[in-house]
Amino acid sequence: MDVPREALRISHKGITLNNQSAKMEMRLGVALDLVVKTVRKQYGLTAVRENSRLLTDIIDELNRRYSQDTGVTFQRAFRLKPTYIRPDGGFWYIAEWGEPKRYILVAEAKRQGTNADRAREGLPKQSRGNAVERLGKNMRGVDVMFLGEMITPFVCFGEGDDFSDQSSIIDRVATLNGFFPLNRVFVDKINIGEDTMKPTSLFFRENPWTPAEMFKVMQAVARRAVEYYRERYGLA
């Protein structure tokens, strides 16, 4: 889907949709605002953001939904010090669909390979691979959230020197995605023989992503997720 015409000039945050110089979190936020508006315009639905999800809540839901039928008990998280998954772009669900929440988009952003910039700002060096390691942890948690569903509407945008074509770090990213191609939209799980593969939409490169580019990817993921839930559960 194309970027809405009225948004082509400038967003309400003062960032043009072709901007690459604003902070990544701000660019991502502009793109997410457009996704919310487009979901409302196309489907008449309200996309709501959760900034984070407590591990205790995820595990309680897994046990409630699956333990009785499977006999599997999921490990309880440490409750004295709450731990959570907190992707940069949050978890997005549809308000009108009630409980259980149907998540149509989980958005993440990683910037790595910016030690020259960090030095100029007086910040310590960032270890190579740290952002990818954190991504792997979050991806595993999100993967479990979508047990029982045939979609994984997860998107991550990565940018910075460490994600250039000449960097071995990009191979780590490809490994996280089960060696499915990067920079392509994947939402539906794929059956190969008796195995179910779960590729996600990992968009990584050296140059910064523009809000327009991020919007087009995330809107495609959200649109497919909405259609999936409607087809499977008969949701309006």
N, C-alpha and C positions, 0 to 999 in steps of 0.2 A: 504494500500500500504506500502511496506517495505521502510525503509530508504535507499536512494541510496547508492550503495556500495562504491563509491568514497568518500562519506561523513562519513563513519563509523569510520574512524580513528581519524580525527580531523577537526574542522571547520576552516575557514580562520581567525576567531577571536581568535583562540588558545584555544577553549573550546571543550573538547571531548564531544561526544554526550551522554555519560553516566555520565557526570559531574553533581553533585548535590550541589557543594560548591560555584560556581560562583553566583553573584547577580542574582536575579530572572529575572530582565529586560534583562540582557545579555543572559541568557539561552533562554528566550522567543525570543529574536532577532535572535539567531542562528537557532531556529526552524522555524521562519518565513522566513528567507533566503532560507531554504530548500524548503519550500512551494512554494515560488516564482519560484525557479528553476524547481521544479517538474511540476507546472502548465505550464511553458514554454515548457518543454520536452514532456509532455503528450498531451497537447492541442494546442501548438503553440501560446499561448496567453500571454499577458503581464499583470501581476498583479501589480497594482500601489497603493501606500499607501497614504492615507490622515491621518495626525496625529490627526486632530480634525475636528468637524463639528459645525459651528455656529448654534445656535438655530434659529436665524432669517432665515438662509438658509433652514433649515428643514421645518420650518413653512410656508415659502413662497412656497416651493415645494408642501406641503400638500394642501394649498389653491388652487394652480394652478391646481393640478391634480384632486381634489375631490369636491371643494366647489360648482362649477357650477352644478354638477350632483346631489349632495346630499343636497344642501342648508345649509351645515354645514360650519361655519367659525371658523378656528382654531385661538386660542389666539396668538396675536403677542408678541414676546419677547421684553424685555427692550433694546432699541437700543443705548442708550447713553453709556452703559457699556456692550460691547459684552460678551455674555455668550456662552458656548460651551460644547459639550460632547467630552472628550479626553480619550479614552481607552488606556491603556498602549501599546497595540499592534497595535493600529490604525484601520482604515477602509480600506479595500482592494477592489478595483474594477478592471474591465478589460478595458484596454485602447482602444483596438480595437473595442469595442462595442459602443463607443461614448456616446451621451446623450439620455435619462437620464442615469446616472451612474448605473450600475448593480453591487451591492456589493456582493462579494462572501464570505467574511469573516470579522467579527468584533472580535478582540481579546483583552481580558482583563486579568490582573493578579493581585492577591491580596495576600499579605503576612501579617498574623496577629497572634498574640500570641508570640511575640518575645521581650517581655519587658526585659528579662534577657540580651539579646544581646544589646538592646538599652541602658540599663544602663551602660554596659561596654564601649559603644561608647559615653557616656555622653549625650545621647538624652533623652527627656522626655518620660514618659510612654505613651503608646497608649491605649486608652479606648477600652474595649472589644466591639466588634460589629460595630465599626466605618467603617471598610472596607466593611462589608456587607451592611451597610446603603448606602454607596456611590455606591456599586454595584447595589442595587435596583433602585436607581435613573437612572443610566445609562441604565439598562435593560429596564426600562419603555420608555426611549427615543428611544432606538434601536427598541423596539417593534413597536412603531408608525412609524418609518422609513420604516418598511416592511408591512405597510397597503396595501392591494390589492395583496400581494404576498402570496404564500402558503408555504414559507420557512422563517426561522429566523436563518441565519447562524452566530450565536453568540456563542463564546466560552469564558469561564472564567476558569482559573486555580487558585486555592487557596491552600496555604500551611501555616503551622505554628501550634503552640500548640492549638490555638483556634479551629482548625478544626479536632481535634482528635475525635475518635469515642465516647469518654466520655464527649465531650463538647456539651452544649446545643446550641452553636452558629451554629453548623451544621444543627440544626432543622430550624433555620432562613433561611439558604441557601435553604433547601428543600422547604420551604414555597414559596420563590421567584420563584422556578421552578414549582409551582403548584403541588407539591408533586410527580412529576415524579422522577424516580430514578436518583441519582447523579452518576457521573463517567460512564456515557453512552453517546454516540453521538446521539443527536437529531437535525435534520435540518427541516424536513417537519412538518407542522402544522397537528394536528390530529382532525378529526371530531368525536365528541361523542354526539350522538343524534343531537340536533339542535345547539349545542355549538361547537366552534372551540377552541381547546387548543393549546398553543404555547410553548411547552417545548424547552429548549435550552441545550447546552452541558456544564454543570457545573461539573468540575473535581476538587474535594476538598479532601485533606487529610493532615495529620500532616507532613509527610516527603516531602522533596523537589521533584519537578518534574524534570526529566532530559530533555534535549533538544530533545532526540529521542522520548520520550513519548509524549511530546507536539506536535512534528511534526506529529506523526501518527494520533493524534486526529484532528489537524487543517487541515491536508491534506484530511482527510475523509470529513470534513465539506465543504471545498472549492470545492472538486470534485463533491459532490452532488449538490452544488449551481450552478456550471458551467453546469452540466447536466440539472438541472431544467430550467435555462434560455434558454438553447438551445431547450429543448422540448417545452417550452411555447411560445417563441418568434421567433423560427427559426433562432437563431443567429449562426453564423459560428464558 
